[in-house]
Amino acid sequence: MAETTTATRPTGFRSAELGWPELHRIPRPPRRLPLLGDVLGVNRATPLQDSLRFARQLGPIYRRKAFDREFVFTWGADLVADLADESRFAKHVGLGVANLRPVAGDGLFTAYNHEPNWQLAHDVLAPGFSREAMEAYHPMMLAVAGRLTDAWDRELAAGRSVDVPGDMTRLTLETIARTGFGHDFGSFERDRPHPFVTAMVGTLSYAQRLNSVPFPALLRRAAQRNADDIAYLNRMVDDLVRARRAASGDGDLLDRMLDTAHPETGERLSAENVRRQVITFLVAGHETTSGALSFALHYLSRHPEVAARARAEVDRVWGSAAVPGYDQVAKLRYVRRVLDESLRLWPTAPAFAREALQDTVLAGQHPMRRGAWTLVLTPMLQRDPEVWGADAERFDPDRFDPKAVRSRPPHVFKPFGTGARACIGRQFALHEATLVLGLLLRRYDLLADPEYRLSVTERLTLMPQGLRLHLERRQGGAAAGAVAELDEAPPSEPRCPVRGAGD
């Protein structure tokens, strides 16, 4: 973790003109309105997609003003590589993330760098994502995936299409709840989303809406709903923790939070911080993974040649085993490439912010004062044609062939954030998502609705909107068509140590 000095460290929102001495050199949209800023042609519901449009127009670094707040956005590969320097830059808790602090406080994702509970929680919980821990989670992941396929079998028998984002949300919520906290939300037995999901979506959406109004008082009614959502989340988690204190656990994340002392200092997480960490893991541990799975299933349904190749790999690697073992999941090299390519185009935690630890010059071009910050647009970084080619908008899993990965510069693939504050649960998410894709490819042919056009909904995270797929149950074990032999190199790994999404 990069340490910061708190004595004179800027706090609160810091508009760009305070931290960028040569801000005038950074391009901005041409039609800026008095008082309102750069709001022409923007949609309050799609701030990220509006930002991508401006990025294409203005280049690898640009600025935008919303009311009295000026922001600097970056996505050029050389700029992001410099921002990844942990000796000069650290995570910045930007507006959208800071808006979640009323519910998540100093949890791993929302903590400021100088707050001691971040390092304490990180050191206590990191062993919960070791190989040994992951092997223990694997059977529970399989059990939850079985509930998903049971539900999809019922929809198939009834001749109905499946709600991909809704079912991926049910799947990933149950997976993190069971593996991390020994809890069952009963998501697949409900006709409507669990109230936890409703409250979670409410808090995420409210946090995003706060960025689009000049005065929070304009959202008075929404603020009350948000307060109610936070109160529900707190009650639910308090009940979960209370039940665990009254019964023995099995060494999961919650047990670590309650029982584990820091190996060097002997400190333990406070009761309040335990609540914040549980909420953080329940939200971040399922929201981004469900989006990643949904985008991957969309692309598989639209590219039958990719699906056939991935399915053939599953048949070859897993063979006739009723269920795959833990080690067999990592051998799905091509399936993992499908996942990586989906995360490249639509990283479900689509931005991360970095702040200067001292006065510095970004990539030798742009002076920054200590505390100045910028928002890295991950989808644009990962579509930079200078790195990814003129066809960077095209879906192609072979971009993550090991030879192709080695040919690219570092720090150009950042779906989990960067540095010490990168997502602590990235290996958990990647194992879960690769496992689920393998199971679904093995069992079904995925048929796209020809009328569907990808629409992306934003609530700090990204998700395909209204995506439904038709299914056909596979007959036999082998996929049709010849498939080239896949190399045996390990699956591509993000060059950084994503949510996030970073914690």
C-alpha positions as CSV (number, residue, x, y, z in Angstrom):
1,M,0.0,0.0,0.0
2,A,1.3,3.4,-0.9
3,E,1.5,5.5,2.3
4,T,0.3,9.2,2.3
5,T,1.0,11.9,4.7
6,T,-2.2,13.3,6.2
7,A,-0.9,16.6,7.8
8,T,-1.5,18.9,4.9
9,R,-3.1,16.4,2.6
10,P,-6.1,17.9,0.6
11,T,-9.5,16.5,1.7
12,G,-12.9,16.6,0.1
13,F,-13.6,17.1,-3.6
14,R,-10.8,18.9,-5.4
15,S,-11.8,20.6,-8.7
16,A,-9.2,20.2,-11.5
17,E,-8.3,23.9,-11.6
18,L,-6.9,23.6,-8.1
19,G,-4.5,20.7,-9.0
20,W,-3.5,21.1,-12.6
21,P,-1.4,24.3,-13.1
22,E,-1.6,24.1,-16.9
23,L,-5.2,23.0,-17.2
24,H,-5.7,25.2,-20.2
25,R,-3.5,22.9,-22.2
26,I,-5.9,20.0,-21.7
27,P,-8.7,19.9,-24.3
28,R,-12.4,20.3,-23.4
29,P,-15.7,20.1,-25.3
30,P,-16.2,23.2,-27.4
31,R,-19.6,24.3,-26.3
32,R,-19.4,25.1,-22.6
33,L,-22.4,26.7,-21.0
34,P,-22.2,29.3,-18.2
35,L,-23.1,27.8,-14.8
36,L,-23.9,24.4,-16.3
37,G,-20.6,23.5,-17.9
38,D,-20.2,20.8,-20.5
39,V,-23.7,19.3,-20.4
40,L,-24.8,19.6,-24.0
41,G,-25.7,16.3,-25.5
42,V,-25.2,14.3,-22.3
43,N,-27.6,11.8,-20.7
44,R,-27.8,11.7,-16.9
45,A,-28.4,8.0,-17.1
46,T,-25.2,7.2,-19.1
47,P,-22.3,9.3,-17.8
48,L,-19.7,6.7,-18.6
49,Q,-20.9,6.2,-22.1
50,D,-21.0,10.0,-22.6
51,S,-17.4,10.1,-21.3
52,L,-16.3,7.5,-23.8
53,R,-17.9,9.6,-26.6
54,F,-16.0,12.7,-25.4
55,A,-12.8,10.6,-25.2
56,R,-13.1,9.7,-28.8
57,Q,-13.5,13.3,-29.8
58,L,-10.9,14.9,-27.5
59,G,-8.1,12.4,-27.2
60,P,-6.2,10.6,-24.5
61,I,-6.5,13.3,-21.8
62,Y,-9.4,15.8,-21.6
63,R,-11.4,17.7,-19.1
64,R,-15.1,18.3,-18.5
65,K,-17.0,20.6,-16.3
66,A,-20.3,19.8,-14.6
67,F,-21.7,22.8,-12.8
68,D,-18.8,24.1,-10.7
69,R,-16.8,20.9,-10.8
70,E,-14.0,20.3,-13.3
71,F,-12.7,16.8,-14.0
72,V,-9.7,15.5,-15.8
73,F,-10.1,12.2,-17.7
74,T,-7.3,10.0,-18.9
75,W,-7.0,6.9,-21.0
76,G,-3.9,7.0,-23.2
77,A,-1.6,4.1,-22.5
78,D,1.5,6.2,-21.7
79,L,-0.5,8.3,-19.3
80,V,-2.0,5.3,-17.5
81,A,1.4,3.6,-17.3
82,D,2.7,6.6,-15.5
83,L,-0.3,6.8,-13.2
84,A,0.4,3.2,-12.2
85,D,3.7,4.3,-10.5
86,E,2.9,3.6,-6.9
87,S,5.8,5.8,-5.7
88,R,4.1,8.9,-7.2
89,F,0.4,8.1,-7.4
90,A,-2.2,6.3,-5.2
91,K,-5.9,5.4,-5.4
92,H,-8.1,8.5,-5.2
93,V,-11.6,7.9,-3.7
94,G,-13.5,9.9,-6.3
95,L,-17.0,11.3,-6.2
96,G,-18.9,8.2,-7.1
97,V,-17.0,6.0,-4.7
98,A,-17.1,8.6,-1.9
99,N,-20.9,8.8,-2.3
100,L,-20.9,5.1,-1.1
101,R,-19.2,5.9,2.2
102,P,-22.4,6.3,4.1
103,V,-23.0,2.6,3.6
104,A,-19.5,1.2,3.2
105,G,-17.5,3.6,5.3
106,D,-13.8,2.6,5.5
107,G,-14.4,-0.8,3.8
108,L,-11.8,-2.0,1.4
109,F,-13.3,-0.4,-1.6
110,T,-14.2,3.0,-0.2
111,A,-11.5,3.6,2.4
112,Y,-9.1,6.6,2.0
113,N,-5.5,5.7,1.7
114,H,-4.6,7.2,5.1
115,E,-7.4,5.3,7.0
116,P,-5.7,2.5,9.0
117,N,-8.6,0.0,8.7
118,W,-7.8,-0.5,5.0
119,Q,-4.4,-2.1,5.7
120,L,-5.7,-4.0,8.7
121,A,-8.6,-5.5,6.8
122,H,-6.4,-6.2,3.7
123,D,-3.8,-8.1,5.7
124,V,-6.4,-10.0,7.7
125,L,-8.5,-11.0,4.7
126,A,-5.9,-11.6,2.0
127,P,-5.4,-15.3,3.1
128,G,-9.1,-15.7,2.4
129,F,-8.2,-15.6,-1.3
130,S,-5.3,-18.0,-1.2
131,R,-5.2,-21.1,-3.3
132,E,-6.2,-23.2,-0.3
133,A,-9.2,-21.0,0.4
134,M,-10.2,-21.0,-3.2
135,E,-10.2,-24.8,-3.4
136,A,-12.5,-24.8,-0.4
137,Y,-14.9,-22.4,-2.1
138,H,-15.0,-24.5,-5.3
139,P,-17.6,-27.1,-4.2
140,M,-19.9,-24.3,-3.0
141,M,-19.5,-22.5,-6.4
142,L,-20.5,-25.7,-8.1
143,A,-23.6,-26.1,-5.9
144,V,-24.8,-22.6,-6.7
145,A,-24.1,-23.1,-10.4
146,G,-26.3,-26.2,-10.1
147,R,-29.2,-24.1,-8.9
148,L,-28.7,-21.8,-11.9
149,T,-28.8,-24.7,-14.4
150,D,-31.8,-26.2,-12.7
151,A,-33.6,-22.8,-13.2
152,W,-32.5,-22.6,-16.8
153,D,-33.6,-26.2,-17.4
154,R,-37.1,-25.2,-16.2
155,E,-37.2,-22.2,-18.5
156,L,-36.0,-24.3,-21.4
157,A,-38.7,-26.9,-20.7
158,A,-41.3,-24.2,-20.7
159,G,-40.1,-22.8,-24.0
160,R,-39.0,-19.5,-22.4
161,S,-35.8,-17.4,-22.9
162,V,-33.7,-16.7,-19.9
163,D,-33.0,-13.3,-18.2
164,V,-29.2,-13.3,-18.3
165,P,-28.4,-10.2,-16.1
166,G,-31.0,-11.2,-13.5
167,D,-29.9,-14.8,-13.3
168,M,-26.2,-13.9,-13.2
169,T,-27.0,-11.5,-10.3
170,R,-28.8,-14.3,-8.5
171,L,-25.8,-16.7,-9.1
172,T,-23.1,-14.3,-8.0
173,L,-25.0,-13.1,-5.0
174,E,-25.6,-16.6,-3.7
175,T,-21.9,-17.6,-4.5
176,I,-20.3,-14.8,-2.4
177,A,-23.0,-15.1,0.3
178,R,-22.4,-18.8,0.7
179,T,-18.6,-18.9,0.3
180,G,-17.9,-15.8,2.3
181,F,-20.6,-15.7,4.9
182,G,-22.4,-19.0,5.1
183,H,-25.7,-17.4,4.1
184,D,-28.4,-18.4,1.6
185,F,-30.6,-15.6,0.1
186,G,-32.8,-18.1,-1.7
187,S,-32.4,-16.0,-4.9
188,F,-33.4,-18.8,-7.3
189,E,-36.6,-19.5,-5.3
190,R,-37.8,-16.0,-5.6
191,D,-40.0,-14.4,-8.4
192,R,-38.5,-11.0,-7.6
193,P,-34.9,-9.9,-6.7
194,H,-34.0,-10.3,-3.0
195,P,-34.5,-7.1,-1.1
196,F,-30.8,-7.0,-0.6
197,V,-30.4,-6.6,-4.4
198,T,-33.0,-3.9,-4.5
199,A,-31.4,-2.0,-1.7
200,M,-27.9,-2.4,-3.3
201,V,-29.1,-1.2,-6.7
202,G,-30.7,1.7,-5.0
203,T,-27.6,2.8,-3.2
204,L,-25.4,2.4,-6.3
205,S,-27.9,4.3,-8.4
206,Y,-28.2,7.1,-5.8
207,A,-24.4,7.4,-5.6
208,Q,-24.2,7.9,-9.3
209,R,-27.1,10.4,-9.4
210,L,-25.4,12.6,-6.8
211,N,-22.7,13.4,-9.4
212,S,-25.3,14.8,-11.8
213,V,-26.9,17.5,-9.7
214,P,-25.4,20.8,-8.4
215,F,-27.1,20.5,-5.0
216,P,-27.9,17.2,-3.1
217,A,-31.0,18.8,-1.7
218,L,-32.6,18.4,-5.2
219,L,-32.7,14.7,-4.5
220,R,-34.5,14.9,-1.1
221,R,-37.0,12.2,-1.9
222,A,-34.3,9.9,-3.4
223,A,-32.0,10.7,-0.4
224,Q,-34.7,9.3,2.0
225,R,-35.0,6.2,-0.1
226,N,-31.3,5.8,0.0
227,A,-31.3,6.2,3.8
228,D,-33.9,3.5,4.0
229,D,-31.8,1.2,1.7
230,I,-28.7,1.8,3.9
231,A,-30.7,1.0,7.0
232,Y,-31.9,-2.3,5.5
233,L,-28.4,-3.3,4.4
234,N,-27.1,-2.6,7.9
235,R,-29.9,-4.5,9.6
236,M,-29.5,-7.5,7.3
237,V,-25.7,-7.6,7.9
238,D,-26.1,-7.1,11.6
239,D,-28.5,-10.1,11.8
240,L,-26.0,-12.2,9.7
241,V,-23.1,-11.3,12.0
242,R,-25.2,-11.9,15.2
243,A,-26.2,-15.4,14.0
244,R,-22.5,-16.2,13.3
245,R,-21.4,-15.1,16.7
246,A,-23.9,-17.5,18.2
247,A,-22.7,-20.5,16.1
248,S,-19.4,-21.8,14.9
249,G,-18.4,-21.1,11.3
250,D,-16.1,-23.0,8.9
251,G,-13.2,-20.5,8.4
252,D,-14.9,-18.4,5.7
253,L,-14.4,-14.6,5.3
254,L,-16.8,-13.8,8.0
255,D,-14.9,-16.0,10.5
256,R,-11.7,-14.2,9.5
257,M,-13.3,-10.8,10.1
258,L,-14.6,-11.8,13.5
259,D,-11.8,-14.0,14.8
260,T,-8.5,-13.2,13.1
261,A,-6.0,-10.7,14.6
262,H,-3.4,-9.0,12.5
263,P,-0.3,-11.2,12.4
264,E,2.0,-8.4,13.4
265,T,0.1,-5.9,15.5
266,G,-2.6,-8.2,17.0
267,E,-5.3,-5.7,16.1
268,R,-8.8,-6.9,15.2
269,L,-11.5,-5.4,13.1
270,S,-14.1,-3.4,15.0
271,A,-17.8,-4.5,14.9
272,E,-18.6,-1.4,12.8
273,N,-15.8,-2.2,10.4
274,V,-16.9,-5.9,10.1
275,R,-20.3,-4.6,9.0
276,R,-18.7,-2.4,6.4
277,Q,-16.5,-5.1,5.1
278,V,-19.4,-7.6,4.8
279,I,-21.5,-5.0,2.9
280,T,-18.5,-4.3,0.7
281,F,-17.9,-7.9,-0.2
282,L,-21.6,-8.7,-0.7
283,V,-22.0,-5.7,-3.1
284,A,-18.6,-5.7,-4.9
285,G,-18.3,-9.5,-4.8
286,H,-21.3,-10.1,-6.9
287,E,-22.2,-6.9,-8.8
288,T,-19.1,-6.8,-11.1
289,T,-18.9,-10.5,-11.6
290,S,-22.5,-10.8,-12.7
291,G,-21.9,-8.0,-15.3
292,A,-18.7,-9.7,-16.6
293,L,-20.6,-13.0,-17.0
294,S,-23.5,-11.3,-18.7
295,F,-21.3,-9.5,-21.3
296,A,-19.4,-12.7,-21.9
297,L,-22.6,-14.7,-22.6
298,H,-23.8,-11.9,-24.9
299,Y,-20.7,-12.2,-27.0
300,L,-20.7,-16.0,-27.0
301,S,-24.3,-15.9,-28.3
302,R,-23.3,-13.5,-31.1
303,H,-20.2,-15.3,-32.1
304,P,-21.1,-19.0,-32.6
305,E,-17.6,-19.8,-33.9
306,V,-16.1,-18.6,-30.6
307,A,-18.7,-20.5,-28.6
308,A,-17.9,-23.7,-30.6
309,R,-14.2,-23.4,-29.9
310,A,-14.7,-22.7,-26.2
311,R,-17.2,-25.6,-25.9
312,A,-14.7,-28.0,-27.6
313,E,-12.1,-27.0,-25.1
314,V,-14.5,-27.7,-22.2
315,D,-15.3,-31.1,-23.6
316,R,-11.6,-31.9,-24.1
317,V,-10.3,-30.6,-20.7
318,W,-13.2,-31.8,-18.5
319,G,-13.9,-35.0,-20.4
320,S,-16.6,-37.2,-18.9
321,A,-16.2,-35.9,-15.3
322,A,-19.6,-35.2,-13.8
323,V,-18.2,-32.0,-12.3
324,P,-14.8,-30.3,-12.9
325,G,-12.2,-30.3,-10.2
326,Y,-10.6,-27.1,-9.0
327,D,-7.5,-27.5,-11.1
328,Q,-9.5,-28.2,-14.3
329,V,-11.0,-24.7,-14.3
330,A,-7.6,-23.0,-14.8
331,K,-7.0,-25.3,-17.8
332,L,-9.8,-23.6,-19.7
333,R,-7.3,-21.3,-21.5
334,Y,-9.6,-20.2,-24.3
335,V,-12.7,-19.8,-22.1
336,R,-10.6,-17.5,-20.0
337,R,-9.7,-15.5,-23.1
338,V,-13.4,-15.1,-23.9
339,L,-13.8,-13.6,-20.4
340,D,-10.8,-11.4,-20.7
341,E,-11.9,-10.0,-24.0
342,S,-15.4,-9.3,-22.6
343,L,-13.8,-7.5,-19.7
344,R,-11.6,-5.6,-22.2
345,L,-14.6,-4.2,-24.1
346,W,-16.9,-3.7,-21.0
347,P,-14.9,-3.7,-17.7
348,T,-17.8,-3.8,-15.3
349,A,-16.0,-1.5,-12.9
350,P,-15.3,1.0,-15.7
351,A,-13.0,3.6,-14.1
352,F,-10.6,4.1,-11.3
353,A,-9.1,7.4,-10.0
354,R,-5.5,8.2,-9.2
355,E,-4.1,11.1,-7.2
356,A,-0.6,12.6,-7.0
357,L,1.3,11.9,-3.8
358,Q,3.6,14.9,-4.5
359,D,4.0,17.6,-7.1
360,T,4.8,15.8,-10.3
361,V,4.5,15.9,-14.1
362,L,2.3,13.3,-15.6
363,A,4.1,11.4,-18.4
364,G,6.5,14.4,-18.7
365,Q,3.7,16.6,-20.1
366,H,1.1,17.7,-17.6
367,P,2.1,19.3,-14.2
368,M,0.1,18.1,-11.2
369,R,0.1,19.4,-7.7
370,R,0.0,17.1,-4.7
371,G,-3.6,15.9,-4.3
372,A,-4.5,16.5,-7.9
373,W,-6.4,13.5,-9.4
374,T,-7.7,12.1,-12.6
375,L,-10.2,9.5,-13.6
376,V,-8.9,6.7,-15.8
377,L,-11.5,5.5,-18.3
378,T,-10.8,1.8,-18.4
379,P,-13.0,1.0,-21.5
380,M,-11.1,3.6,-23.6
381,L,-7.7,2.5,-22.3
382,Q,-8.6,-1.1,-23.4
383,R,-9.8,0.1,-26.8
384,D,-6.8,2.4,-27.5
385,P,-6.1,1.7,-31.2
386,E,-2.4,2.4,-30.8
387,V,-2.2,-0.6,-28.5
388,W,-5.0,-2.9,-29.6
389,G,-5.1,-2.1,-33.3
390,A,-7.4,-0.5,-35.7
391,D,-10.1,-3.1,-35.0
392,A,-10.0,-2.5,-31.2
393,E,-13.8,-2.3,-31.1
394,R,-14.1,-5.9,-32.4
395,F,-14.6,-8.9,-30.1
396,D,-11.6,-11.2,-30.5
397,P,-10.5,-13.5,-27.7
398,D,-7.2,-14.3,-29.5
399,R,-6.1,-10.8,-28.3
400,F,-5.3,-12.7,-25.1
401,D,-3.3,-15.5,-26.7
402,P,-0.1,-15.5,-24.5
403,K,2.1,-14.3,-27.4
404,A,-0.2,-11.4,-28.1
405,V,-0.2,-10.5,-24.3
406,R,3.6,-10.5,-24.2
407,S,3.7,-8.2,-27.2
408,R,1.7,-5.4,-25.5
409,P,3.1,-2.9,-23.0
410,P,2.2,-3.3,-19.4
411,H,-0.7,-1.4,-17.8
412,V,-3.0,-1.5,-20.8
413,F,-5.5,-4.1,-19.3
414,K,-6.9,-2.9,-16.0
415,P,-10.3,-4.4,-15.4
416,F,-9.5,-4.8,-11.7
417,G,-7.8,-1.5,-11.0
418,T,-4.2,-1.0,-10.3
419,G,-1.5,-1.2,-7.6
420,A,-1.9,-1.9,-3.9
421,R,-5.6,-1.0,-4.0
422,A,-6.5,-3.4,-6.9
423,C,-9.4,-5.8,-6.3
424,I,-8.5,-8.2,-3.5
425,G,-11.0,-10.7,-4.9
426,R,-10.0,-10.8,-8.5
427,Q,-8.9,-14.5,-8.5
428,F,-12.2,-15.4,-6.8
429,A,-14.1,-13.6,-9.5
430,L,-12.1,-15.1,-12.4
431,H,-12.3,-18.6,-11.1
432,E,-16.1,-18.3,-10.5
433,A,-16.7,-16.7,-13.9
434,T,-14.6,-19.2,-15.8
435,L,-16.2,-22.2,-14.0
436,V,-19.7,-20.9,-14.8
437,L,-19.0,-20.2,-18.5
438,G,-17.6,-23.7,-18.8
439,L,-20.6,-25.3,-17.2
440,L,-23.1,-23.3,-19.3
441,L,-21.2,-24.0,-22.6
442,R,-21.1,-27.7,-21.7
443,R,-24.8,-27.9,-21.1
444,Y,-26.4,-25.5,-23.6
445,D,-26.3,-23.9,-27.0
446,L,-26.7,-20.1,-26.5
447,L,-29.0,-18.6,-29.1
448,A,-29.2,-14.8,-29.4
449,D,-32.3,-12.8,-30.1
450,P,-31.6,-11.4,-33.6
451,E,-33.6,-8.2,-32.7
452,Y,-31.5,-7.5,-29.6
453,R,-29.0,-4.6,-29.7
454,L,-26.6,-4.3,-26.8
455,S,-27.7,-1.6,-24.4
456,V,-25.6,-0.9,-21.3
457,T,-27.1,0.2,-18.1
458,E,-25.0,2.2,-15.6
459,R,-25.1,2.3,-11.8
460,L,-21.4,2.9,-11.1
461,T,-21.0,-0.6,-12.5
462,L,-22.0,-1.7,-16.0
463,M,-24.5,-4.4,-17.1
464,P,-26.2,-5.4,-20.4
465,Q,-29.8,-4.2,-20.3
466,G,-32.7,-6.4,-21.2
467,L,-30.4,-9.3,-22.4
468,R,-32.3,-12.5,-22.9
469,L,-31.1,-15.7,-24.5
470,H,-32.8,-18.8,-25.9
471,L,-31.3,-22.1,-25.0
472,E,-31.0,-25.5,-26.6
473,R,-29.9,-28.5,-24.5
474,R,-26.8,-30.1,-26.0
475,Q,-26.9,-33.7,-27.0
476,G,-23.7,-35.6,-26.3
477,G,-20.4,-34.2,-25.1
478,A,-18.5,-32.9,-28.1
479,A,-19.0,-29.6,-29.9
480,A,-19.5,-29.6,-33.6
481,G,-16.7,-28.5,-35.9
482,A,-13.0,-28.8,-35.9
483,V,-11.1,-26.8,-33.3
484,A,-7.5,-25.9,-33.4
485,E,-5.3,-27.2,-30.6
486,L,-5.0,-24.6,-27.9
487,D,-1.6,-23.8,-26.4
488,E,-0.9,-24.8,-22.8
489,A,0.4,-21.5,-21.6
490,P,-1.4,-20.1,-18.5
491,P,-4.4,-17.9,-19.0
492,S,-3.7,-14.2,-19.4
493,E,-3.3,-12.3,-16.2
494,P,-3.9,-8.7,-15.6
495,R,-0.6,-6.9,-15.5
496,C,-1.6,-5.2,-12.2
497,P,-1.8,-7.0,-8.9
498,V,-10.1,-5.6,-11.0
499,R,-14.1,-4.7,-9.2
500,G,-13.2,-3.2,-9.8
501,A,-13.0,-3.1,-9.3
502,G,-10.3,-2.1,-7.0
503,D,-10.8,-2.4,-3.3
